[in-house]
Amino acid sequence: MKKLLAISAIAAISTLAMADEAIDPVAKPVAHVSNDNGFYLGLAYGYGRLRENYSGDYYGGSLVFDGVQKIDYDTIMVQLGYKINTYFALEGRYWRSYGDNGWSITENGYDKGVPYSNFEKGKNGDNLKAFGCYLKLMYPLTEELDIYALLGYGNLTLNDDDYGNWLDENHFQGGFGISYALTQNISMFIDYMRLFNKDYFEHTGAPIGGSDYFWNDTLHMVSAGLTYKF
């Protein structure tokens, strides 16, 4: 009799365990690997500003001045990249300006001890061309939202009809931005990049009592556009 009760108890426990496993609402996790790599192409509007800070000490100190010149550029930017995985991509960019560019100069100084101040502004036909190749470091905040940094090397060329290429330099470039996925293939982005930053110095005349001119050129670029991932 005891043996029969033991067999019946074991059978009942087995039946309950099988039923509990069948109705267990917690599904076992399934490993999922996302194929996140591939080429992408982008198009953007870019707003660039060249800022030149300068100062001079001419004729042994008879003319001393400092100032800021700003030139603004409207540009179109094209990008082509390859996304290696969720965190890394390789990207190339090309900018080209269009239309007239606004400029302004603010200068203060002393001419033979007499203080002066000057401000001018206008428009000109300066042209901007820039390109670079970058390592893109990405970090996903959500499934749709990424932040990223760009580090690379490129060229900046500025020219006009009067002076030709008055700046043509290769330089390290970098920046940061944010992108948002609208669909599986289309994303929008906005980012900031510093395409150029360099100090210059020029001395003319006698070693003592000549003229010294210092200046720094920095090109800032903000771009906003869309990318399509193939």
Number of C-alpha atoms within 10 A of each C-alpha: 5 7 8 8 10 11 10 12 12 10 12 11 11 12 11 11 11 11 11 11 10 9 8 10 8 7 6 7 6 6 5 6 6 7 9 11 15 13 15 18 17 19 19 20 19 23 18 23 20 20 19 19 19 19 19 20 20 19 17 14 17 14 17 21 19 18 18 17 18 18 20 23 23 21 23 19 22 19 19 18 21 18 18 15 13 15 14 17 20 18 21 19 17 18 22 18 23 13 13 15 18 17 19 15 16 15 17 16 19 16 14 11 11 9 12 11 12 10 12 10 13 11 13 15 16 24 21 22 17 21 20 22 21 21 17 23 16 21 14 15 9 10 8 13 16 18 17 17 19 21 18 18 17 20 18 18 16 18 16 13 10 9 10 11 14 12 12 13 14 15 16 16 20 20 19 18 18 18 21 18 18 12 11 10 11 16 18 19 19 17 19 20 19 17 25 22 17 12 12 10 12 10 14 13 12 10 9 9 14 14 20 19 17 15 17 15 17 17 19 17 22 19 20 19 18 20 21 17 19 12
